[in-house]
Amino acid sequence: MRICFVNDDFLTGGVQKSVSEVGQELSKSYIVYYYQFSQDENKVNLPKQFLFSERATTIDKNLFYRKIKKYSEYLFTRQYNYTSFNKYRIRELSNFLKKKEIDLVILNQGNSAALIPELKKSYSKPKYITWMHSNFDVYVNNYYRRFSKSFIQGLKYSDAVVCLTNHDVLEIQKINTKVFQIDNPNPLKEVSISSLSQKKISFVSRINFFIKGFDFLFEIARNIPESWVISIAGAGSQDEKEDLIDQISEKGLMNKIDFVGELNSSQLVNFYVESSIFLSTSRWEGFGVSIVEAMSCGLPIVCFENEGPKEILKNGKYGVLIEKYDLKSMLIELDKLMKSIDLRREYQNLSLVRSRDFQLGVVKEKWLSVINSIVGEKN
């Protein structure tokens, strides 16, 4: 069987890490290709001979006309038809799938999923799976609100939908009955366990000030004990990194927040091991790969009650869930953990138990089950 994973790019990020981990594990059983819409470099160690990019030389002669049509549609209906604006993309991807004789296409995120109805018309041989990496509500009301109807049509025409939370299973079953919940895997191969003795709180995130709640993080940093620090690791553009450093300085938090930048896997393990608590202040989180990583290194978790963290922590059974944006409660819970290493050890044990569910072998078996139910046994 030939499988193709489709994504915007394969730069650094939770989506890209998860696609890389699952794809490379499935390549032990199938022939697996990767297709990206961008020309960006490969930052998640995909095999180069199986990675393909949309042709940069593609010329869309009707682009100007369709841009006018797109903005006209949006002006009057607050929506636009995503597929009509991406006919060249559908054509290029369809030609690639035909050339490689793909049997199963796994499209990541909502913009790819929106292409499925037209892809099926163009090339009906493969089965098409939508793999959602954020919450249905967030997709519809935030990321893809301008073409939410196209996204929902994509879900409807998918041969199966894979999502990250049981909450989303219930939502998507209203659109498509073939819905499966599969966790994202922990991308860290070799981990060590924190001694929990360092007075450091770790925060791992791409630099997105609003979504990742950096405003909440700054407020927390102002109120933690002098002896504790928050250490931030994460990717971002040069402008975003400079903006973060400037804000830390302007807010007088240089002694409370340390930004270490983007880290590779081994550096990330050391980063977690040198911490004693993991903190997330995201306004929404589709899953939270960094939470899974931190748990595998034995860190207690404190985060807001988003659907992704709720699924990972099983509604607070395996970590501390705070009602959305209640900074006072978050500071109280952090203070309890900072004052008591015994409490930190209690949550460490819970993190380590739960982290076993995100091992790659466990996740692979769930994917194999879905693939076999949609396409059939390995061929």
C-alpha positions in Angstrom: 0.0 0.0 0.0 1.1 3.5 -0.8 0.3 6.3 1.6 0.8 10.1 1.2 0.7 12.6 4.1 -0.2 16.1 2.9 0.6 19.2 5.0 1.3 22.9 4.5 5.0 22.5 5.3 7.4 20.3 7.3 9.0 23.0 9.5 9.2 22.8 13.3 5.9 22.4 15.1 3.6 20.0 16.8 1.7 19.0 13.7 4.9 18.4 11.7 6.5 16.4 14.5 3.4 14.2 14.8 3.2 13.6 11.0 6.9 12.8 10.9 6.7 10.3 13.8 3.5 8.5 12.6 4.6 8.5 9.0 8.0 7.1 9.6 6.6 4.4 11.9 4.0 3.4 9.2 6.8 3.3 6.6 7.9 0.1 8.3 4.7 -1.5 7.0 3.9 0.6 3.9 5.4 2.9 1.3 5.0 6.4 2.7 5.3 9.7 0.8 5.1 13.3 2.1 3.7 16.2 0.1 3.9 19.9 1.2 2.3 22.9 -0.3 5.3 25.1 0.5 8.9 25.1 -0.7 10.2 25.2 2.9 13.0 23.1 4.1 12.6 19.8 5.9 13.0 20.3 9.6 11.5 17.1 11.0 14.0 14.7 9.4 11.7 13.2 6.8 13.4 10.9 4.2 14.3 13.3 1.4 13.6 10.7 -1.4 10.0 10.5 -0.2 9.4 14.2 0.4 7.9 16.3 -2.5 6.8 19.9 -2.7 4.2 21.7 -4.8 6.0 23.1 -7.9 7.1 26.6 -7.3 6.8 27.3 -11.0 3.1 26.6 -11.0 1.4 29.5 -12.8 -2.3 30.1 -12.1 -3.5 32.3 -15.1 -6.8 33.0 -13.4 -5.4 33.9 -10.0 -6.3 37.6 -10.2 -9.8 36.9 -11.3 -10.4 34.4 -8.6 -8.9 36.7 -5.9 -11.5 39.3 -6.9 -14.2 36.6 -6.7 -12.9 35.3 -3.4 -13.0 38.8 -1.7 -16.4 39.5 -3.3 -17.8 36.3 -1.9 -16.4 37.1 1.6 -17.6 40.6 1.5 -21.3 39.6 1.0 -21.4 36.2 2.8 -18.5 36.3 5.2 -17.4 33.0 3.6 -15.6 32.0 0.4 -15.3 28.7 -1.5 -11.8 27.4 -0.7 -11.7 24.8 -3.5 -12.6 27.3 -6.2 -9.7 29.5 -5.1 -7.3 26.5 -5.0 -7.9 24.8 -8.3 -4.2 24.8 -9.2 -3.4 23.2 -5.9 -5.9 20.5 -6.4 -4.6 19.8 -9.9 -1.0 19.6 -8.8 -1.7 17.4 -5.8 -4.0 15.1 -7.9 -1.4 14.7 -10.6 1.2 13.8 -7.9 -1.1 11.2 -6.3 -1.9 9.6 -9.7 1.8 9.5 -10.6 2.8 7.7 -7.4 -0.3 5.5 -7.5 -1.3 6.5 -3.9 -3.9 4.3 -2.2 -4.4 6.4 1.0 -4.1 10.1 1.4 -3.9 11.6 4.9 -4.6 15.3 4.8 -3.6 17.4 7.8 -5.6 20.3 9.1 -8.6 22.1 7.7 -7.3 23.8 4.6 -6.1 20.4 3.2 -9.4 18.7 4.2 -11.4 21.4 2.4 -9.8 20.1 -0.9 -11.2 16.6 -0.5 -14.5 16.9 -2.5 -12.7 18.2 -5.6 -9.7 15.8 -5.1 -12.2 12.9 -5.2 -13.6 14.1 -8.4 -10.2 14.4 -9.9 -8.7 11.1 -8.6 -11.2 8.7 -7.0 -8.9 5.7 -6.5 -7.5 6.6 -3.0 -9.2 6.7 0.3 -9.0 10.2 1.9 -8.5 10.7 5.7 -8.7 14.0 7.4 -6.3 14.2 10.4 -7.3 17.1 12.6 -4.7 18.6 14.8 -6.8 21.1 16.7 -10.3 21.3 18.0 -13.4 21.4 15.7 -14.7 24.6 17.3 -11.3 26.3 17.0 -11.1 25.3 13.3 -14.6 26.5 12.5 -14.7 29.7 14.6 -11.0 30.8 14.4 -8.5 29.3 12.0 -10.9 28.5 9.1 -13.9 30.6 9.8 -13.6 32.3 6.4 -14.1 29.0 4.6 -15.7 26.9 7.4 -18.4 25.6 5.0 -15.7 24.3 2.7 -13.9 22.7 5.7 -17.1 21.0 6.9 -17.8 19.7 3.3 -14.3 18.2 3.4 -15.1 16.4 6.6 -18.3 15.1 5.1 -16.6 13.7 2.1 -13.7 12.2 4.0 -13.6 8.4 4.1 -12.6 8.8 7.8 -11.7 11.6 10.2 -9.0 11.2 12.9 -9.1 13.7 15.8 -7.4 14.2 19.1 -10.2 14.4 21.6 -13.3 12.5 22.4 -15.1 15.8 22.6 -14.4 16.3 18.9 -15.5 12.7 18.1 -19.0 13.7 19.3 -19.0 16.9 17.3 -17.8 15.4 14.1 -20.1 12.4 14.2 -22.9 14.9 13.4 -21.1 15.3 10.0 -19.3 12.0 9.4 -19.9 8.7 11.2 -16.4 7.4 10.6 -14.5 9.3 13.3 -11.6 7.9 15.3 -9.8 9.4 18.3 -6.0 8.8 18.2 -3.5 10.6 20.4 -0.4 12.2 19.0 2.8 10.4 19.9 5.5 11.6 22.1 8.3 12.6 19.7 11.1 12.3 22.3 12.9 9.0 21.8 15.1 8.9 24.8 14.1 10.7 28.0 15.5 11.3 31.5 13.6 12.0 34.6 13.7 15.3 36.5 14.9 15.4 40.1 12.4 18.2 40.6 15.0 20.1 42.7 15.5 23.1 40.4 13.5 26.2 41.0 12.6 26.5 37.4 9.2 26.4 35.5 9.4 25.3 31.9 7.3 26.7 29.1 7.6 25.2 25.6 5.7 26.8 22.7 6.1 28.4 19.3 6.0 32.2 19.7 2.4 33.2 19.2 1.6 35.9 21.7 -2.2 35.6 21.6 -2.9 31.9 21.1 -0.2 30.7 23.5 -1.2 33.3 26.2 2.1 35.1 26.6 0.2 37.9 28.3 -0.9 35.4 31.0 2.7 34.1 31.3 4.1 37.6 31.9 1.6 38.2 34.7 2.4 34.9 36.3 6.1 35.7 36.1 5.5 38.9 38.0 4.0 37.0 40.9 6.1 33.9 41.4 8.7 33.9 44.3 12.0 35.6 43.6 13.9 32.4 43.8 12.0 30.8 40.9 12.3 31.5 37.2 10.3 30.7 34.0 12.4 29.3 31.1 10.9 29.5 27.6 11.9 27.4 24.7 10.3 27.6 21.3 10.5 28.5 17.6 9.6 31.7 16.0 10.6 34.1 13.3 13.5 36.5 14.0 11.0 39.4 14.4 9.0 37.3 16.9 12.0 36.4 18.9 13.2 40.0 19.1 9.7 41.1 20.0 9.6 38.5 22.9 13.0 39.6 24.2 11.9 43.3 24.0 8.7 42.6 25.9 10.5 40.7 28.6 12.9 43.7 29.0 10.1 46.4 28.8 8.1 44.6 31.5 11.1 44.3 33.8 11.1 40.5 33.8 14.7 39.8 32.8 15.3 38.2 36.1 12.1 36.1 36.0 12.0 34.9 32.4 14.7 33.3 30.4 14.3 32.7 26.7 16.5 30.0 25.3 15.1 29.8 21.7 14.5 26.7 19.6 15.9 23.4 20.9 16.5 20.0 19.3 15.3 16.8 20.9 18.3 16.1 23.1 18.5 19.7 24.2 14.7 19.6 24.9 15.1 16.6 27.2 17.8 18.4 29.2 15.6 21.5 29.3 12.7 19.5 30.8 15.0 17.6 33.2 16.4 20.9 34.6 12.9 22.0 35.4 10.5 21.1 38.2 7.1 22.2 36.8 5.7 22.5 33.3 3.3 25.4 32.6 1.0 26.1 29.6 -1.1 29.3 29.4 -2.6 28.7 25.9 -6.0 30.2 25.1 -6.7 27.0 23.1 -4.7 23.9 22.4 -5.6 21.2 19.9 -3.5 18.7 21.7 -0.3 19.8 23.3 2.7 17.8 22.3 5.0 19.7 24.7 2.7 18.6 27.6 3.3 15.0 26.6 7.0 15.6 26.2 7.2 17.2 29.7 5.2 14.3 31.3 7.6 11.7 29.9 10.4 13.6 31.7 8.4 13.4 34.9 7.2 17.1 35.2 4.0 18.1 37.0 1.7 19.8 34.6 -0.3 23.0 35.2 -2.4 24.4 32.3 -5.7 26.0 31.4 -8.7 23.8 30.7 -8.6 23.5 26.9 -9.9 20.4 25.1 -6.4 19.1 24.2 -5.0 19.3 27.8 -8.3 18.0 29.2 -7.8 14.9 27.0 -4.2 14.4 28.0 -4.7 15.0 31.7 -8.1 13.1 31.7 -10.0 16.0 33.2 -7.4 16.7 35.9 -6.6 13.1 36.9 -3.0 13.4 35.8 -2.2 17.0 36.2 -3.6 20.4 37.3 -6.3 21.9 35.1 -7.3 25.5 35.7 -10.6 27.0 34.7 -9.9 29.1 31.6 -7.9 32.2 32.2 -8.3 32.2 36.0 -4.8 33.5 36.8 -5.5 33.8 40.5 -6.3 30.0 40.7 -3.3 29.2 38.5 -0.9 31.2 40.8 -2.4 29.4 43.8 -1.8 25.9 42.3 1.7 26.9 41.1 2.5 28.2 44.6 1.5 24.8 46.2 3.8 23.0 43.8 6.7 25.4 44.3 6.5 25.0 48.1 6.2 21.2 48.2 8.6 18.8 46.5 6.5 16.0 47.9 3.5 17.3 45.9 5.7 17.7 42.8 6.7 14.0 43.2 3.1 13.0 43.5 2.3 14.7 40.2 5.5 13.3 38.7 4.3 9.8 39.3 1.0 10.6 37.6 2.7 12.2 34.6 5.0 9.1 34.1 2.0 6.7 34.3 0.0 8.7 31.7 2.9 9.3 29.4 3.0 5.6 28.5 -0.2 6.0 26.5 1.6 8.3 24.1 4.4 5.9 23.2 4.8 5.6 19.4 4.1 1.9 19.4 0.7 2.4 21.1 -0.2 5.2 18.6 0.9 3.1 15.6 -1.4 0.2 16.5 -4.4 2.6 16.6 -3.4 4.0 13.2 -3.0 0.5 11.7 -6.5 -0.4 13.0 -8.0 2.7 11.3 -6.1 2.1 8.0 -7.2 -1.5 7.9 -10.8 -0.6 8.5 -10.8 2.0 5.7 -8.5 0.5 3.1 -8.1 -3.1 4.1 -5.2 -5.2 5.2 -1.6 -4.3 4.2 -0.9 -5.1 0.5 
